[in-house]
Amino acid sequence: MTSRRSFVIAGVAVSAVLAASAAWVASSFPDGLEKVADKLGFGNKAAQSVHTSPVPDYILPVLGSGPWSGAVAGTAGVIAVFAAAWGMGRLLQSRKRAPRLRR
């Protein structure tokens, strides 16, 4: 149990460090999909979304648009995805252990 817990903690830590580090080397140029959308003339339509993002374009309003903002947003995203996956795993594990009623 301890080795599994250490493995998970190490995995989350490495993922968070990689997410934070990626902000420093990320390109400000559009990626391939955005470039094609602009070339075909529907790039501005794709940018209009029905839903709003809590962290649009990895920019935290509190920190501005610098690399620190992207680093914090990426790290928060890693932690949020881990928490959601862990919670779903716990939910499924508890359902698996629950006794089933026979009819």
Secondary structure, 3 states (H helix, E strand, C coil): CHHHHHHHHHHHHHHHHHHHHHHHHCCCCCCHHHHHHHHHCCHHHHHCCCCCCCCHHHCCCCCCCCHHHHHHHHHHHHHHHHHHHHHHHHHHHHHHHCCCCCC
